[in-house]
Amino acid sequence: MSVDSSLIDALTLNFIPGVGIITQRNLVNHFGSPRAVMEASEGMLQTLNGIGKKISAQILAGKSAAYERAVKEVEFAKKHHIKILPFSSAEYPRRLKQCIDAPMLIYYRGNADLNAMRIVSIVGARKASQYGKEQCMELVEKLADYDVLVISGMAYGIDSFAHKASVENGMPTVGVLGHGLDQIYPNANRNLAVKMLDNGGLLSEYPSGTRPDRQNFPQRNRIIAGLADVTVVVEAAIRGGALITAEIANNYNRDVCAFPGNVDSEYSAGCNLLIKSHRAHLITQAKDLGYLMNWQPSEQKAQSLQMQFDNLLNDTEKNIYHLILEKEQVSIDEIAHLSGMLQSKLAIILLELEIKGLIITMPGKIYRGIKKNRN
């Protein structure tokens, strides 16, 4: 069997007990590669700040067994079509690489591009209400217009709804697991996981044989946040994994959005708190997310929408729409002045244009047009 020695080296370092992510990164940065770390003497290892006798001894004593485990892991990965992506790999997700506590390697099975142009993480309560389910399914359905990759955690509730809606709408979706790729937890999502492999994938920082232990799931939440441009919390209680993910995303300086909910609902309390404390943008639909991220629908779908809109607009609506497009951003007072229309009549037209997705209302009654490209 042909073995990638650099991959074996990265796995060996990763498998040594007691050597955490930050320590691994510092060692590799200092010595230049995992192989150089493995070849360093005890004295050389201790030249790095934070590497004392205990850690250097663990490295020297543990590298032989770690190497054997690394070889077996590579064999398992090849047999089951799993990619092992070390931090140095060009395929390692670039967004995740920007995070200080990113794993030194990840295990990935699937065909979705982990460096896709637009990536959204969707998280929420395991005991989701009908309201949460509907908001989640509708959000994903509308996000199909924006050609996004959907990330979630394969858990019960909102996670599962996000993955299912993605599959149903032909969108790529990746599940981040809190265990090795040799199993699926919860078992009820096994069929869903199989479908996701057709247009998406499964990802984990944990090697084969790792059980779905409780402490793994808060840990994997940083990957859910780190992979994405924006994290959306659909429904969440005050305590739980969804709020942990939102907090991590904020710490990574990534955008966070949340759906508001009933003030009496336990599973909206977390979302309402995020919004109230300015740790999440309030959204109620995919279009809000698109506006926040400055995303436009894909060109092919935009062309189709343009034909639909042209057939639906009357001459007055077309004139107002093109007037707004020319100005880029314009107030209702200026629109009324340029068009010669009364604001009362104009308000109705503007509402129609917004409903049809041709304009966006901004604070202060400012309007911005959404340009639809044509062939």
Secondary structure, 3 states (H helix, E strand, C coil): CCCCHHHHHHHHHHHCCCCCHHHHHHHHHHHCCHHHHHHCCHHHHCCCCCCCHHHHHHHHHHHHHHHHHHHHHHHHHHHCCCEEEECCCCCCCHHHHCCCCCCCEEEEEECCCCCCCCEEEEECCCCCCHHHHHHHHHHHHHHHHHCCEEEECCCCCHHHHHHHHHHHCCCCEEEECCCCCCCCCCHHHHHHHHHHCCCEEEEECCCCCCCCCCCHHHHHHHHHHHCCCEEEECCCCCCCHHHHHHHHHHHCCCEEEECCCCCCCCCCHHHHHHHHCCCCEECCCHHHHHHHHCCCCCHHHHHHHHHHHHHHCCHHHHHHHHHHHHHCEEEHHHHHHHHCCCHHHHHHHHHHHHHCCCEEEECCCEEEECCCCCC
